[in-house]
């Protein structure tokens, strides 16, 4: 069983599923490309996963509130989109972008409700874009789906990938 860590959040992968930290300096292009935190390989799909943790026990309340305000106003959307697109481009250049890719963003903030998470998910779907151009010119999707979760909704909708907070 593989456990991937970001701060004091742990993501546990089920047996047989491979995953790795991607948002580190090992990809060699952190000076010009953003990266999602983790890439998880399933048999028939790939997950790009990004964690943000405004509820981190050491987070300053003022910084937490500023992050959440910016998030809810859509100010974090472009950063999430860039992380996805740069990671997708990196994988494409590796010639491994064959399976459908799903993008999941975990915002570990208990105060986010399902309506707010849905609004952020809808914005992300439009900006990536999930559906491609109306002309139908694209023969392949650049993203098969995406969703924004808090800890509760993550563990409810993705029980095979539990995330928990641990002491650091």
N, C-alpha and C positions, 0 to 999 in steps of 0.2 A: 504494500500500500504506500503510495506516494503522498507526501504532505508538502504543499507549497505555502510559503509564508510571505506576507507583506505586512510589516509592522507587527502588530499583535493580533492579526487576523490569520487564521489557518484554513486552508482549503484542502480537504481530503479527497483524493481521487480513488475511485473503486479499483479493485484488482484488474489488471489487463489494460488499463487506460494509462497512456503516457502523457506527461505534462512537464513543462519546464518554465523557468523564469525567462522572460524575454526582455523585460525592461531593465537591462543591466548593460554593462559596457562590453559584453562579449560579442554583441552583433557588430561592433566596430564602427557604427555610423551614428552614435548618439549625438555627435556634434551637428548633424544635419537632419536626422530623422527621429521622430518620436516613435515610441513603441508601447504596445499594450503590456500589462504586467506579466501575463501568463499566456502560453499557447498550450492547449490540451488537444491531444490527438485521439479521436475515437475511430472505430473501424470505418464508419461511413460519413463522418463529418469532423470538422475542426472547430474548436471554441477559442475565440480571442476573449480574454477576460481582463477587465480593468477594475481595480479596487481604489476607492477613495474613502477615507476614514475620518470624517469630521467629529465623530464621537470618541476618537482615541482618548484614553484617560488623561493624557498629558496635553491635549489640545486646549489652547486658550479660548475661553468663551467668546471673546470678541472675534477671533479668527474663525471659529466655528460658525458664528452667526453670519459673518461676511461671506463665507463660502456658500452657505445655504441660500442666502439672499441672491448671490450671483447665479447659483445653480437654477433656482426657481425662475429667474428672469431670463434664462437661456444663455447666460454668459459663459457657461462651461461647455456648451454644445460643440463649438468649433474645435476645442481641444480634444474632446472625445472623438470627433470625426477625424481629425488629423492623426491621432494615435492609431485609429483603425486603418486609415488609408495608407499611412507609411508602413505599418506592419504588413498589410496586404501586398504592397508593392515589393517589400523585402522578400516575402514568401514567393511572390511571382518570379522575382529575379533568381531565387534559388531553384526555380522550376518545380516547386512542390505545391502550388496552389491548384490542386486538382479536385479536392473534396469541397462540398459546400461549407462555407464558414459562417458561424453564428457569433455575434458580438454581444457579450454580456457585461454590463457595468453594474458593479455593486457600490452603492453609496451607503456606507455604514452609518446611518443617521436615523435614530428611532423616531424622530419627529416627522419624517416624511410619510405621508399617507399614500394609499393606493392611487388616488386621483392624481396626485403630484407626480408619482412614478410613471403613471400612464401618459401624462402630458410630456414628460421628458423622453419617454420611449417613442411617442409619436413624432416629436421633433427630431430625434435621432434618425428615425426611419426616413423622414423627408430629406434630411441633410446628407445622408450617406450616398446615394439614395437606395433604398431596398428595391423599389420597383423599376428603376431605370427610366429611360426616356419614354414618353407616351408614343413615340413613333415606332417603338418596338425594335429599334436598330440593334440593341444589344442582344447577342446570342447567348451570353452567359451573365449570370448575376455576379456582382462584386461582393455582395453579402446576402446570405440566405435568410437572415432574420436578426433581430436585435431586441434587447430589452434592458430596462433599467430597474434595479431592485434595491430594497433595503435588506438588512439581515433577515428579517422575518419572512419577507416574500421570497428571497433567494432560497432559503431552506424549505419553504413550502413548495415552490415550483421546481426546484432542482435538488430533491432529497438525495440523489445519488452523488451529489457534490456538496456535502455539508461544509458550511463555514462557521467557525466559532472564534470567539475572542479568547486569547490566552494572555497570561501575564508576561510582561517583557522585563 
